[in-house]
Amino acid sequence: MKEIKAYIKKHKLDPVIRNLRKINGLTGLSVIDSCGYGIGWGGSKTLSISECRPGVKLEIICRNDLIDEVLKTIESTAHTGLKGDGKIYVSDIEQAVRISTGESGEGAI
């Protein structure tokens, strides 16, 4: 299993979710409001919250066989060609447990 953390612009959220829903076998995602900065955004060494850029963070846990399709979908849909389009990170997930049933492993996602 893999965990995907994708930081994208807010105005790209709806099209990204719409395209992710087309992926057979993808069971869901979480959306979190975020703000942050990247290289070149902060004008001073002391960064204030007003210098941070608003965005959203997507968190997705998926089967290994879906990772390439999910990444391609997020990247192509969130792309504007402008600085600050976002970042995508992928991590391994060792275990998952569905609290309501006790089911574990890939079946829990």
N, C-alpha and C positions, 0 to 999 in steps of 0.2 A: 504494500500500500504506500501511497505517496501523499504528502501534504503540499499543497500549492498555496503560497501567499502572493497575491498580486495587488500591487498598488497602482491604481489607475485614476484618471480624471473623473470627477463626478458626472459630467455630461455624457460620458461613455458607458455609464453603469447599465442603463436600460438595454442598449444594443448588445452589450457583452452578455448579460443574463439571457436575453432572448436567444442568442446563438448557442450559449452553453446548454440551454434546455433542449436543444436539438440533438445533443449527444446521447445516444442510447447507452444506458448503463450508469450514467452520472446521476447520483442520488440526491444531490443538494449542495448548497453552499451557504456561507455566512457572509454578511456585509457589515462592515464597521466603518463609521466615519473616522477620518484621520486627517492629520495635517503634518507637514514635514518639509524638509528641504534637501536638496542634493548639491553636488559640487557646482559652484558658480552661482547659486541662488542667494546665499547670504552675503550682504555687502559689507558686513563688519565681523570682527572676531567675536563680538558678543551678540548673539542672535536673539531677537525678541520674537514673541509669538506672532506679531504682526507681519514678520518676514516669512513665516511658514506658508506653504501653499496648501489649500484645502484639497482633499481627495477622498477616496474610499479604499478600503482594504478588503479584498475577497479572500476568504479561507475556504479551501476545498480539500476534502479527503477523497481520493479515488483509487481504483484498482490500477496496478502498474500498466496494464494494457491500454488504458485510456489517456495516459499522461501526454503523449505526443499530440493527440487530437485536442485535448484541453488547452495545452500551451499554444498551439497554432491558432486556436479559436480566440483566445484572449489577446494574443499578440496582434493578430490581423484586425480584430474588431476595435481594440483600444488605440491603435496606431493613428496618429494625426500627422506625424512627420515633424512635429514641433518639440522643442526642448521640454522635458518634464512629462512625457507621455506615461512614464511609470517604470516599474520593475516587476519581475516575476522571480520568485524563489521556489525551489523544490527541495523537500526533505523527505527522508524515509520515515515511515510510521511503523513501529514494531507491533503494536497491538491496538485493537479497538473493541469496545464493549458497549452493547446497546443496553442501557440501564433498565428499560421496561421489560425486557425478556431475558436478559443475561446472555444473549447470543454474543459470540466473540469472533474475532478475525474479520475477513472480508465481508461476511454475511451481516456484520454489525453496521457496515457503512451503507 
